Amino acid sequence: MIKKSINQSAVASVLLFVLSLSGCATVNLQSRVAQTADEAINLASQEDNRDTAVRFLLKSANHLQKQGNHTGARTILQSQQLSQLGPELEQQRQLLAMDSAVALDDRPWAQTLAGQLSPESFTRYSAELLSRAANLQAKTFELAGKPLDAALTLILLTQADATADIQALHDRIWQLLKKVPDQALDEANAKSIGYESQGWLELAALLRAPGANLDEQGRIVRRWQNNWPGHPAAQVLPSELQLIATLATSRPEKIALALPLDGDLANAGRAIRDGFLSAFYLDQSVDRSKTEIRIFNTAKQPFSELYRDLSSQDFDLIVGPLEKSALTSLSALHTLPVPVLGLNYLPEDTKAPEGLYQFGLSAGDEARQIADRLAAKGLNQVLALIPKGDWGDRVEKALLDRLSENDAIALDVERFFPEDNLRAVTAALLGINASRDRAIQVERTIGLNVEFEPRRRQDADAIVMVALPTIARQFKPLFAFYYGGDLPVYSPSIVYEGTPDPTRDRDLNDVTFTDIPWVLDDNDEFRDEAAQYLKGTRGQLGRLFAMGADAWQLGKRLPLLRQVDGAAINGQTGTLTMNRQGSIQREQLWAQFKNGVPVVLSEPETGPDEESAGDGQPTDVTNGATGERTP
């Protein structure tokens, strides 16, 4: 009997030991909190009860999310242990997964999740989770490139959640609908049967009428409100549409146009004036019986004095000045009693007073767009040629700053004067001098003459060439001469005179550059009509003419751009938006020289090769004052 008891005790001990190794006897997953994804997955794999293991994994993912560790949460939520769940647990997994996908900006994961969802999916959650689920679902759809499904989700939320912030929701719905491609919007509008969604889709489709200007859009919104009086969006319009509906009645009627009409900047001032007045007279929406424009010469007196005089004369808006020093004189004021659309930009780190808007042909805008296009093409190590001088300093700083933001670098920046030896400048840029120096050092070391074939540096992906056409036409062949002909070349608009010249510009073949629609758009009716009656609509003065035309359009829309995120104007100088400081920023078109003629390019795609086309001395407009657009 004693021997039998001993054997039983031994067996029991062995069993306890085995159980302890398996974890079943020592790990209580209901009370355990995993600190890492690996720990959670490992502990769950040791649990025999699948339901317990799954709930532990979901709890662990939620814990990591609260700690801000969405990467760890993603590891858990994408593990095989969370596949083929029942409806309740699958809803929990989806909610957590959407949270982390959005937090991590994980587009592929969002696309996978979006494929498992419909706009109605969030309605399965409890009242406590309804709003959170809908918002995460909308963000997931948007991240996955499905703005229509995101908008439909929020439209359903406005009906399901009585406590929702309706104005904020309507603003989001509208911004999402603006992103829906025309064909997708038309198809959805034709198929829609729900009252709320049908009203939203019809409104979005109506406002895409070709050629509808701001005033026509305002009339469209008001007509739609009359036709859909009970619709939630008719009662609480999106903020942008509220502005559009009222903008025609609130636009400035008494405008002062303050420009230099004498002195070094007279030609620039006159070109801007002519563009402004041409846009005014060709604007069919203007009630000219109510709109008064008076022109003032800023060359006659200090602008600070002129501004005080104009502020006492009941003007609604002052457009100007052009001179950077004149604009800077306003920075001493905290608030401007009369709003000013300055045609230049304040110096960096200068705070703009309330009521000051800034607009110009900024070389910095172009440098930043070049850096962004390089990043889109995966060209992260660049060489740069930039003129010496203050203007070149600003171009270099803007380029280097944006390259750094894009995790790219400038391997070398060569600064030059037009009269410099351009061969030497190019050789230095491409590292030919360094190659030659190495060969000379080898000869000195071994005491013999060696055969030498120079090689350019091999670490560069592209060249940024900032040069006037006369200089650029010399640089481009030199790149090939010094073994850099295979490097793609990017330039700002300074490289193009603005009028096709195939014979001379063949030397610029394959140079990719950015310029304004006024120059590159073949179907610009306003430009063609203006050219019939006015001189100076081409070249640099043409660009300033276009800037004046856009100043007129901006003057009508400043409240819209200021108050509505994502609001933009398709202007003659680019797509115009406003940042929080009141500065207008421009996105220009892109072109590439082919057979000496600029051919407009489509949006960049990833890859090193530029895509195919879709089927003199700069005149400093401020004489060193504006510091922005000089070519």
C-alpha positions as CSV (number, residue, x, y, z in Angstrom):
1,M,0.0,0.0,0.0
2,I,2.8,2.4,0.8
3,K,4.5,1.6,-2.5
4,K,1.3,2.4,-4.4
5,S,0.9,5.8,-2.6
6,I,4.4,6.7,-3.5
7,N,3.7,5.9,-7.2
8,Q,0.5,7.9,-7.2
9,S,2.3,10.9,-5.6
10,A,5.1,10.7,-8.2
11,V,2.6,10.6,-11.1
12,A,0.7,13.6,-9.6
13,S,4.0,15.5,-9.3
14,V,4.9,14.8,-12.9
15,L,1.4,16.0,-14.1
16,L,1.7,19.2,-12.1
17,F,5.1,19.8,-13.6
18,V,3.9,19.3,-17.2
19,L,0.9,21.5,-16.6
20,S,3.1,24.3,-15.2
21,L,5.3,24.1,-18.4
22,S,2.2,24.4,-20.6
23,G,1.1,27.5,-18.7
24,C,-2.4,26.3,-18.1
25,A,-2.1,26.3,-14.3
26,T,-0.1,29.5,-13.9
27,V,-1.5,32.0,-16.4
28,N,-4.8,33.6,-15.9
29,L,-5.4,35.5,-19.1
30,Q,-8.5,37.2,-17.7
31,S,-6.4,39.2,-15.3
32,R,-3.1,39.3,-17.2
33,V,-2.0,42.4,-19.1
34,A,0.5,42.0,-21.9
35,Q,3.1,44.7,-22.3
36,T,4.2,43.8,-25.8
37,A,2.6,42.3,-28.9
38,D,4.9,39.3,-28.8
39,E,4.1,38.6,-25.2
40,A,0.3,38.8,-25.9
41,I,0.6,36.5,-29.0
42,N,2.8,34.0,-27.1
43,L,0.5,33.8,-24.0
44,A,-2.6,33.5,-26.2
45,S,-1.0,30.6,-28.1
46,Q,-0.7,28.7,-24.9
47,E,-4.4,29.0,-24.0
48,D,-6.6,26.0,-24.9
49,N,-9.8,28.0,-24.8
50,R,-10.0,29.9,-28.1
51,D,-12.6,32.4,-26.9
52,T,-10.4,33.3,-23.9
53,A,-7.4,33.6,-26.1
54,V,-9.1,35.9,-28.6
55,R,-10.6,38.1,-25.9
56,F,-7.1,38.4,-24.3
57,L,-5.6,39.5,-27.7
58,L,-8.3,42.1,-28.2
59,K,-7.8,43.4,-24.7
60,S,-4.1,43.5,-25.2
61,A,-4.4,45.4,-28.5
62,N,-6.7,47.9,-26.8
63,H,-4.2,48.3,-24.0
64,L,-1.3,49.0,-26.5
65,Q,-3.5,51.5,-28.3
66,K,-4.1,53.5,-25.1
67,Q,-0.4,53.6,-24.6
68,G,0.0,55.0,-28.1
69,N,1.7,51.8,-29.4
70,H,-0.4,51.3,-32.6
71,T,2.4,49.4,-34.2
72,G,2.2,46.7,-31.5
73,A,-1.6,46.7,-31.7
74,R,-1.3,46.2,-35.5
75,T,0.9,43.1,-35.0
76,I,-1.8,41.6,-32.7
77,L,-4.8,42.6,-34.8
78,Q,-3.2,41.1,-38.0
79,S,-2.2,37.8,-36.3
80,Q,-3.7,34.6,-37.6
81,Q,-5.1,33.9,-34.2
82,L,-7.7,36.6,-34.8
83,S,-9.0,35.1,-38.1
84,Q,-12.5,33.6,-38.6
85,L,-14.1,35.3,-35.5
86,G,-17.8,35.3,-34.6
87,P,-19.8,38.5,-35.3
88,E,-19.4,40.1,-31.9
89,L,-15.6,39.6,-31.6
90,E,-15.1,40.5,-35.3
91,Q,-16.8,43.8,-34.7
92,Q,-14.4,44.5,-31.8
93,R,-11.4,43.5,-34.0
94,Q,-12.6,45.8,-36.8
95,L,-13.1,48.8,-34.5
96,L,-9.6,48.4,-33.1
97,A,-8.1,47.7,-36.5
98,M,-9.6,50.9,-38.0
99,D,-8.3,52.9,-35.1
100,S,-4.7,51.7,-35.6
101,A,-4.8,51.8,-39.4
102,V,-5.9,55.5,-39.3
103,A,-3.3,56.3,-36.5
104,L,-0.5,54.7,-38.6
105,D,-1.7,56.1,-41.9
106,D,-1.5,52.5,-43.2
107,R,-3.2,52.7,-46.6
108,P,-2.9,49.0,-47.6
109,W,-4.4,47.9,-44.3
110,A,-7.1,50.5,-44.6
111,Q,-7.9,49.2,-48.1
112,T,-8.2,45.7,-46.8
113,L,-10.5,46.8,-44.0
114,A,-12.6,48.9,-46.4
115,G,-13.2,45.9,-48.5
116,Q,-14.9,44.3,-45.5
117,L,-17.1,47.3,-44.8
118,S,-20.1,49.1,-46.2
119,P,-21.4,52.6,-45.2
120,E,-24.0,50.9,-43.0
121,S,-21.5,48.7,-41.1
122,F,-21.1,51.1,-38.1
123,T,-24.8,50.9,-37.3
124,R,-24.2,47.4,-35.8
125,Y,-22.4,48.9,-32.8
126,S,-24.1,49.9,-29.5
127,A,-25.2,53.5,-28.9
128,E,-22.2,54.1,-26.8
129,L,-19.8,53.2,-29.7
130,L,-21.9,54.4,-32.6
131,S,-20.3,57.8,-33.1
132,R,-16.7,56.4,-32.6
133,A,-17.3,53.6,-35.0
134,A,-18.8,55.8,-37.7
135,N,-16.0,58.3,-37.5
136,L,-13.3,55.6,-37.6
137,Q,-15.1,54.0,-40.5
138,A,-15.3,57.2,-42.5
139,K,-11.5,57.9,-41.9
140,T,-10.7,54.3,-42.9
141,F,-12.7,54.7,-46.2
142,E,-11.0,58.0,-46.9
143,L,-7.5,56.6,-46.2
144,A,-8.4,53.7,-48.5
145,G,-9.2,56.1,-51.3
146,K,-13.0,55.7,-51.0
147,P,-14.3,59.3,-50.3
148,L,-17.8,58.5,-51.4
149,D,-18.3,55.6,-48.9
150,A,-16.8,57.9,-46.2
151,A,-19.3,60.6,-47.0
152,L,-22.2,58.1,-47.1
153,T,-21.1,56.8,-43.7
154,L,-21.3,60.3,-42.2
155,I,-24.6,61.0,-43.9
156,L,-26.0,58.0,-42.1
157,L,-24.4,59.2,-38.8
158,T,-26.3,62.4,-39.0
159,Q,-29.5,60.4,-39.0
160,A,-28.4,57.9,-36.3
161,D,-26.8,60.2,-33.7
162,A,-29.0,63.0,-32.3
163,T,-26.1,64.4,-30.3
164,A,-23.7,64.9,-33.2
165,D,-22.2,68.2,-34.1
166,I,-24.2,68.8,-37.3
167,Q,-22.2,71.7,-38.6
168,A,-18.9,69.8,-38.2
169,L,-20.4,66.7,-39.8
170,H,-21.8,68.6,-42.8
171,D,-18.5,70.3,-43.3
172,R,-16.7,66.9,-43.4
173,I,-19.3,65.4,-45.7
174,W,-18.9,68.2,-48.1
175,Q,-15.1,68.0,-48.2
176,L,-15.4,64.3,-48.8
177,L,-17.9,64.7,-51.7
178,K,-15.5,67.2,-53.3
179,K,-12.9,64.4,-53.6
180,V,-15.3,62.0,-55.4
181,P,-14.4,61.7,-59.1
182,D,-17.0,63.0,-61.5
183,Q,-18.0,59.6,-63.0
184,A,-18.3,58.0,-59.6
185,L,-20.5,60.9,-58.4
186,D,-22.7,60.7,-61.4
187,E,-23.2,57.0,-61.0
188,A,-24.0,57.3,-57.3
189,N,-26.4,60.1,-57.9
190,A,-28.3,58.0,-60.5
191,K,-28.6,55.0,-58.1
192,S,-29.2,56.8,-54.9
193,I,-32.7,56.2,-53.3
194,G,-32.3,57.6,-49.7
195,Y,-33.6,61.2,-49.2
196,E,-30.6,62.4,-47.3
197,S,-27.9,60.8,-49.5
198,Q,-29.8,61.7,-52.7
199,G,-30.0,65.4,-51.7
200,W,-26.3,65.5,-50.9
201,L,-25.2,63.9,-54.1
202,E,-27.4,66.1,-56.2
203,L,-26.0,69.2,-54.6
204,A,-22.4,68.0,-55.2
205,A,-23.2,67.2,-58.9
206,L,-24.9,70.5,-59.5
207,L,-21.9,72.5,-58.2
208,R,-19.7,70.8,-60.8
209,A,-21.4,72.4,-63.7
210,P,-18.7,73.3,-66.2
211,G,-17.7,77.0,-66.1
212,A,-19.9,77.8,-63.1
213,N,-18.3,80.9,-61.5
214,L,-18.6,82.0,-57.9
215,D,-21.9,83.9,-58.4
216,E,-23.5,81.0,-60.4
217,Q,-22.4,78.6,-57.7
218,G,-24.1,80.8,-55.1
219,R,-27.3,80.8,-57.2
220,I,-27.1,77.0,-57.5
221,V,-26.8,76.6,-53.7
222,R,-29.9,78.8,-53.1
223,R,-31.9,77.0,-55.8
224,W,-31.0,73.7,-54.3
225,Q,-32.1,74.9,-50.8
226,N,-35.5,75.9,-52.3
227,N,-35.9,72.5,-53.9
228,W,-34.9,70.6,-50.8
229,P,-36.2,72.7,-47.9
230,G,-36.5,69.8,-45.5
231,H,-33.0,68.4,-46.2
232,P,-30.6,68.6,-43.2
233,A,-27.9,70.3,-45.4
234,A,-30.4,72.9,-46.6
235,Q,-31.1,73.8,-43.0
236,V,-27.4,73.7,-42.0
237,L,-25.3,74.3,-45.1
238,P,-21.6,73.3,-45.0
239,S,-19.5,76.3,-44.0
240,E,-17.9,76.6,-47.5
241,L,-21.3,76.7,-49.2
242,Q,-22.6,79.2,-46.7
243,L,-19.8,81.5,-47.7
244,I,-20.4,80.9,-51.4
245,A,-24.1,81.6,-51.0
246,T,-23.4,85.0,-49.4
247,L,-20.1,86.0,-51.0
248,A,-21.6,87.9,-53.9
249,T,-23.4,90.2,-51.5
250,S,-20.4,90.6,-49.3
251,R,-17.6,91.1,-51.9
252,P,-15.7,94.4,-51.8
253,E,-17.3,97.2,-53.8
254,K,-14.8,100.1,-53.3
255,I,-11.3,98.9,-54.1
256,A,-8.0,100.8,-54.0
257,L,-5.3,99.4,-56.4
258,A,-2.0,100.7,-55.1
259,L,0.9,100.1,-57.5
260,P,4.2,101.7,-58.5
261,L,3.6,103.4,-61.9
262,D,6.8,105.4,-62.0
263,G,10.4,104.5,-61.5
264,D,12.2,101.1,-61.8
265,L,9.0,99.1,-61.1
266,A,6.7,101.0,-63.4
267,N,6.5,98.2,-66.0
268,A,5.8,95.6,-63.4
269,G,3.1,97.9,-61.8
270,R,1.4,98.6,-65.1
271,A,1.3,94.9,-66.1
272,I,-0.3,94.0,-62.8
273,R,-2.8,96.9,-63.2
274,D,-3.7,95.8,-66.7
275,G,-4.3,92.3,-65.6
276,F,-6.4,93.3,-62.7
277,L,-8.6,95.6,-64.8
278,S,-8.9,93.1,-67.6
279,A,-10.2,90.5,-65.2
280,F,-12.6,93.0,-63.7
281,Y,-14.1,94.0,-67.1
282,L,-14.3,90.4,-68.4
283,D,-16.0,89.2,-65.2
284,Q,-19.6,88.7,-66.1
285,S,-20.6,88.4,-62.5
286,V,-19.7,91.9,-61.6
287,D,-22.3,94.6,-61.0
288,R,-20.2,97.5,-62.3
289,S,-22.7,100.1,-61.1
290,K,-21.8,99.1,-57.6
291,T,-18.1,98.4,-58.0
292,E,-15.5,101.2,-57.9
293,I,-11.8,100.7,-58.5
294,R,-9.4,103.6,-57.9
295,I,-5.7,103.5,-58.8
296,F,-3.0,105.0,-56.7
297,N,0.7,105.4,-57.5
298,T,2.8,104.1,-54.6
299,A,5.9,105.7,-56.1
300,K,4.6,109.1,-55.1
301,Q,4.7,108.8,-51.3
302,P,5.6,106.3,-48.5
303,F,3.1,103.5,-48.4
304,S,2.5,103.9,-44.7
305,E,1.2,107.5,-45.3
306,L,-0.8,106.3,-48.3
307,Y,-2.4,103.6,-46.3
308,R,-3.5,106.0,-43.5
309,D,-5.1,108.2,-46.2
310,L,-6.9,105.3,-47.8
311,S,-8.1,104.0,-44.5
312,S,-10.1,107.2,-44.0
313,Q,-11.9,106.9,-47.3
314,D,-14.2,104.0,-46.8
315,F,-12.4,101.5,-49.0
316,D,-13.4,97.9,-48.6
317,L,-10.1,96.5,-49.8
318,I,-6.6,97.7,-50.8
319,V,-4.8,95.7,-53.4
320,G,-1.0,96.4,-53.2
321,P,1.7,97.4,-52.6
322,L,4.1,95.5,-54.8
323,E,7.3,96.7,-53.1
324,K,8.5,94.5,-50.3
325,S,9.7,97.4,-48.2
326,A,6.3,99.1,-48.5
327,L,4.5,95.9,-47.4
328,T,6.9,95.5,-44.5
329,S,5.9,99.0,-43.3
330,L,2.5,97.6,-42.4
331,S,3.9,95.0,-40.0
332,A,4.2,97.6,-37.3
333,L,0.4,97.6,-37.1
334,H,-1.4,95.0,-35.0
335,T,-4.7,95.1,-37.0
336,L,-5.4,96.8,-40.3
337,P,-8.6,98.8,-40.3
338,V,-8.9,98.2,-44.1
339,P,-7.9,94.7,-45.4
340,V,-4.9,94.6,-47.7
341,L,-4.0,92.1,-50.4
342,G,-0.3,92.7,-50.6
343,L,1.3,91.7,-53.9
344,N,4.4,90.4,-52.2
345,Y,5.5,88.6,-49.0
346,L,6.8,89.8,-45.7
347,P,10.3,88.9,-44.7
348,E,10.6,85.5,-42.9
349,D,9.8,85.6,-39.2
350,T,7.8,88.8,-39.6
351,K,4.4,88.5,-38.1
352,A,1.6,89.6,-40.4
353,P,-1.0,92.0,-38.8
354,E,-4.6,90.9,-38.8
355,G,-6.2,91.8,-42.1
356,L,-3.1,91.5,-44.2
357,Y,-3.1,88.9,-47.0
358,Q,0.0,88.2,-49.1
359,F,0.2,87.1,-52.7
360,G,3.0,87.0,-55.2
361,L,5.0,85.0,-57.8
362,S,7.2,83.5,-55.1
363,A,10.4,81.7,-56.3
364,G,10.2,79.8,-53.0
365,D,6.9,78.3,-54.1
366,E,8.6,76.9,-57.2
367,A,11.6,75.6,-55.3
368,R,9.4,73.7,-52.9
369,Q,7.4,72.3,-55.8
370,I,10.6,71.1,-57.4
371,A,11.6,69.4,-54.2
372,D,8.2,67.7,-53.9
373,R,8.3,66.4,-57.4
374,L,11.8,65.0,-56.9
375,A,10.4,63.2,-53.8
376,A,7.5,61.8,-55.8
377,K,9.9,60.5,-58.3
378,G,12.2,58.9,-55.7
379,L,15.1,61.3,-56.5
380,N,16.5,62.0,-53.1
381,Q,20.2,63.0,-53.8
382,V,20.4,66.1,-56.0
383,L,22.9,68.6,-57.3
384,A,21.9,72.2,-57.7
385,L,23.0,75.2,-59.8
386,I,21.7,78.5,-58.4
387,P,22.6,82.1,-59.3
388,K,24.5,84.2,-56.8
389,G,22.7,87.0,-55.1
390,D,19.9,87.6,-52.7
391,W,17.3,86.1,-54.9
392,G,19.4,83.0,-55.3
393,D,19.8,82.8,-51.5
394,R,16.1,82.6,-51.1
395,V,15.7,80.0,-53.8
396,E,18.5,77.9,-52.2
397,K,17.0,78.1,-48.7
398,A,13.5,77.2,-49.9
399,L,14.9,74.2,-51.9
400,L,17.1,72.9,-49.1
401,D,14.5,73.3,-46.4
402,R,11.9,71.3,-48.5
403,L,14.5,68.7,-49.5
404,S,15.2,68.2,-45.8
405,E,11.5,67.9,-45.0
406,N,11.3,65.2,-47.7
407,D,14.3,63.3,-46.2
408,A,16.3,64.2,-49.3
409,I,19.6,66.1,-49.6
410,A,21.6,68.4,-51.9
411,L,24.9,66.7,-52.4
412,D,26.4,70.0,-53.8
413,V,25.1,73.5,-54.6
414,E,27.2,75.5,-57.0
415,R,26.4,79.2,-57.1
416,F,27.4,81.2,-60.2
417,F,27.3,84.6,-62.0
418,P,26.3,84.6,-65.7
419,E,29.7,85.8,-66.6
420,D,31.5,82.9,-64.8
421,N,33.2,80.1,-66.7
422,L,30.2,77.7,-67.0
423,R,32.4,74.8,-68.0
424,A,34.3,75.1,-64.7
425,V,31.0,75.4,-62.8
426,T,29.6,72.3,-64.4
427,A,32.8,70.3,-63.9
428,A,32.8,71.2,-60.2
429,L,29.1,70.3,-59.9
430,L,29.6,66.8,-61.4
431,G,32.8,66.1,-59.6
432,I,35.0,66.1,-62.6
433,N,37.6,68.1,-60.8
434,A,37.8,65.6,-58.0
435,S,38.1,62.8,-60.5
436,R,41.0,64.6,-62.2
437,D,42.7,65.4,-58.9
438,R,42.6,61.7,-57.9
439,A,44.3,60.8,-61.2
440,I,47.0,63.4,-60.6
441,Q,47.6,62.1,-57.1
442,V,48.0,58.5,-58.5
443,E,50.5,59.7,-61.1
444,R,52.5,61.5,-58.3
445,T,52.4,58.4,-56.1
446,I,53.6,55.9,-58.7
447,G,55.8,58.3,-60.6
448,L,54.3,57.4,-64.0
449,N,51.9,58.9,-66.4
450,V,48.6,57.0,-66.4
451,E,45.8,56.9,-68.9
452,F,42.9,58.9,-67.5
453,E,39.3,59.2,-68.4
454,P,37.4,61.5,-66.0
455,R,34.2,60.2,-64.3
456,R,31.4,62.2,-62.8
457,R,30.2,61.6,-59.3
458,Q,28.0,58.5,-59.1
459,D,25.8,59.3,-56.1
460,A,23.6,62.0,-57.7
461,D,20.0,61.2,-58.8
462,A,19.1,64.5,-60.5
463,I,20.1,68.1,-61.2
464,V,18.2,71.2,-60.2
465,M,19.1,74.0,-62.6
466,V,18.0,77.5,-61.7
467,A,19.1,79.6,-64.7
468,L,17.8,82.0,-67.3
469,P,17.2,80.5,-70.8
470,T,20.4,82.0,-72.2
471,I,22.5,80.4,-69.4
472,A,20.4,77.1,-69.2
473,R,21.0,76.5,-72.9
474,Q,24.7,76.4,-72.2
475,F,24.5,74.3,-69.0
476,K,22.4,71.5,-70.5
477,P,24.8,70.4,-73.2
478,L,27.7,70.7,-70.7
479,F,26.0,68.1,-68.5
480,A,26.3,65.6,-71.3
481,F,29.9,66.7,-72.1
482,Y,30.9,66.0,-68.5
483,Y,29.2,62.6,-68.4
484,G,26.0,63.8,-66.7
485,G,23.6,63.6,-69.6
486,D,21.7,60.7,-68.0
487,L,20.7,62.8,-65.0
488,P,17.2,64.2,-65.1
489,V,17.1,68.0,-64.9
490,Y,14.5,70.1,-63.1
491,S,14.0,73.9,-63.3
492,P,11.7,76.7,-62.1
493,S,9.9,78.9,-64.6
494,I,12.9,81.1,-65.0
495,V,14.2,78.6,-67.6
496,Y,11.4,79.5,-70.1
497,E,10.9,82.8,-71.7
498,G,7.2,82.2,-72.0
499,T,6.9,82.0,-75.8
500,P,7.8,78.9,-77.8
501,D,11.2,79.1,-79.5
502,P,12.0,75.6,-80.9
503,T,15.2,76.5,-82.6
504,R,16.9,78.0,-79.5
505,D,15.2,75.8,-76.9
506,R,16.3,72.4,-78.5
507,D,19.3,72.6,-76.2
508,L,16.8,72.4,-73.3
509,N,15.2,69.1,-74.5
510,D,14.2,66.8,-71.6
511,V,14.4,69.6,-69.0
512,T,11.4,69.4,-66.7
513,F,10.1,72.7,-65.4
514,T,7.2,74.3,-63.5
515,D,5.3,77.3,-64.8
516,I,1.9,79.0,-64.4
517,P,-1.2,78.0,-66.4
518,W,-1.2,81.4,-68.1
519,V,2.0,80.3,-69.9
520,L,1.4,76.6,-70.3
521,D,-2.3,76.1,-70.7
522,D,-3.2,75.8,-74.4
523,N,-6.9,76.5,-73.8
524,D,-6.9,79.7,-71.7
525,E,-9.7,81.8,-73.2
526,F,-9.1,84.8,-70.9
527,R,-5.4,85.0,-72.0
528,D,-6.3,84.7,-75.7
529,E,-9.0,87.4,-75.4
530,A,-6.7,89.7,-73.5
531,A,-3.9,89.2,-76.1
532,Q,-6.2,90.5,-78.8
533,Y,-6.5,93.9,-77.3
534,L,-3.4,94.4,-75.1
535,K,0.4,94.2,-75.4
536,G,2.6,92.7,-72.8
537,T,0.7,89.5,-72.2
538,R,3.6,87.2,-72.9
539,G,7.0,86.7,-71.2
540,Q,7.7,88.0,-67.8
541,L,5.3,90.9,-68.1
542,G,2.7,88.3,-69.1
543,R,3.3,86.5,-65.9
544,L,2.7,89.7,-63.9
545,F,-0.4,90.4,-66.0
546,A,-1.7,87.0,-64.9
547,M,-0.8,87.8,-61.3
548,G,-2.9,91.0,-61.6
549,A,-5.8,89.0,-63.0
550,D,-5.6,86.6,-60.0
551,A,-5.5,89.5,-57.6
552,W,-8.9,90.5,-58.8
553,Q,-10.2,86.9,-58.3
554,L,-8.6,86.7,-54.9
555,G,-10.2,89.9,-53.8
556,K,-13.6,88.4,-54.1
557,R,-12.8,85.2,-52.3
558,L,-10.5,86.1,-49.4
559,P,-13.1,85.1,-46.7
560,L,-13.7,81.8,-48.5
561,L,-10.0,80.9,-48.5
562,R,-9.5,82.1,-45.0
563,Q,-12.3,80.3,-43.4
564,V,-12.7,77.0,-45.3
565,D,-10.0,74.4,-45.1
566,G,-9.3,73.0,-48.6
567,A,-10.8,75.9,-50.5
568,A,-8.9,76.7,-53.6
569,I,-9.1,78.9,-56.8
570,N,-8.0,77.7,-60.2
571,G,-6.1,80.9,-61.1
572,Q,-4.0,82.1,-64.0
573,T,-0.9,81.7,-61.8
574,G,-1.8,78.2,-60.4
575,T,-4.1,76.6,-58.0
576,L,-4.4,79.1,-55.2
577,T,-4.9,78.3,-51.5
578,M,-4.3,80.2,-48.3
579,N,-2.3,79.1,-45.2
580,R,-3.2,80.1,-41.7
581,Q,-0.9,83.2,-41.9
582,G,-3.0,84.6,-44.7
583,S,-0.3,83.9,-47.4
584,I,-1.5,82.6,-50.8
585,Q,0.3,79.5,-51.9
586,R,0.4,78.4,-55.6
587,E,0.6,75.0,-57.2
588,Q,1.8,75.4,-60.8
589,L,1.7,73.1,-63.9
590,W,4.7,71.0,-65.1
591,A,6.1,70.7,-68.6
592,Q,9.1,69.2,-70.3
593,F,10.9,70.5,-73.4
594,K,10.4,68.2,-76.4
595,N,11.9,69.2,-79.7
596,G,12.4,72.6,-78.2
597,V,8.7,73.1,-77.2
598,P,7.2,72.8,-73.7
599,V,4.8,69.8,-73.4
600,V,2.6,69.8,-70.4
601,L,3.0,66.8,-68.1
602,S,0.5,64.9,-66.0
603,E,0.9,64.4,-62.2
604,P,4.0,62.6,-61.1
605,E,4.1,58.9,-60.7
606,T,6.7,56.9,-58.7
607,G,9.8,56.1,-60.6
608,P,12.9,57.9,-61.8
609,D,11.8,58.7,-65.4
610,E,9.6,61.7,-66.2
611,E,6.2,60.7,-67.5
612,S,5.1,61.5,-71.0
613,A,2.7,64.3,-71.8
614,G,-1.0,63.8,-71.5
615,D,-3.1,63.6,-74.9
616,G,18.0,87.1,-70.8
617,Q,18.7,88.6,-67.4
618,P,15.7,88.4,-65.0
619,T,13.8,91.6,-64.4
620,D,13.6,91.9,-60.7
621,V,10.0,93.2,-60.2
622,T,11.1,94.8,-57.0
623,N,14.6,95.9,-57.9
624,G,15.7,93.9,-54.9
625,A,12.7,94.9,-52.9
626,T,10.1,92.2,-53.3
627,G,12.6,89.4,-53.1
628,E,10.3,86.9,-54.6
629,R,9.6,86.5,-58.3
630,T,12.5,87.9,-60.4
631,P,12.6,86.1,-63.7
